Amino acid sequence: MSEPIGEVNEADFSARVIERSRELPVMVDFWAPWCAPCRMLTPILAKIAGDYAGRLELVGVNIDENPDLARTYRVQSIPLVQLYRDGAVVEEFLGAQPEGVIRALLERHIERASDRAREAARAALARGDARQAEALLREALADDPDNERLVPDLAGLLIETGRYDEADEVLAGLPARRALDEDIAALRARITYGRLAAQAPPEERLRRAIAADPDDCEARYRLAARLIIEHSFEAALEQLLEIVRRDRAYGDDAARKAVLEVFALMGGEGPVVKRYRTLLSSLLY
């Protein structure tokens, strides 16, 4: 078997994979000389890496010669391929996969010419020019409709400006496989609560309604929607947990579901999420 391009070992893995991935994606092929599927997969990886020259690097790790690396990265079966970006694993797959499947996985992370528009749009937003940012993203998406990274950026911008129907239309252009991804689910949650907040009474009126009747779960839910759109997540969680405490059945368990969506909007981890997960569990169980 010909060895994978760019063999790395325990001494240089950090520099050639972790640090290098901060500059461009690095694909790591964990293999061994006795592995028949590895012999099938490695030429495919090498071909793909050649096609993406300058935008992707491929390295191999012989697990027989680097057992500590195999243990560190929990390699229990081979071939195992991990894709690193910004110092962390962003994708991985096990076993010999078809070239098309691998390319589809990589396309989510390989830089394309249209990605420059994303950077320009971010710069425009930083200047407060949302109109220019939108124009850049729409033009880039028209030129490169297969660049799935443009869609969440444009949808997020539309959501921030209250154009929920347009954001829905943009997200509808994504492949079905992206529907359950965390970033898309978070955008759809923002659309849901944005629409609810847009139809809700002013915040002060909602707070007066709650003060007059603490069991008014509808007012609490609408207030939580307003707080979510304002990124006041902790305050929203307080209202939602109070609904769970007072009426678990409200809105077909809407409050508990909303709590989980807020966790996703907050990144799914961190001390605040951990604290409120504990509070939610104590209410449920």
Secondary structure, DSSP 4 states (H G I P E B T S, - for coil): -PPPSSB--TTTHIIIIIIGGGTS-EEEEEE-TT-HHHHHHHHHHHHHHHHTBTTBEEEEEETTT-HHHHHHTT--SSSEEEEEETTEEEEEEES---HHHHHHHHHTTS--TTHHHHHHHHHHHHTT-HHHHHHHHHHHHHH-TT-TTHHHHHHHHHHHTT-HHHHHHHHTTS-GGGTTSHHHHHHHHHHHHHHHHHHSPPHHHHHHHHHH-TT-HHHHHHHHHHHHHTT-HHHHHHHHHHHHHH-TTTTTTHHHHHHHHHHHHTTS-SHHHHHHHHHHHHHH-
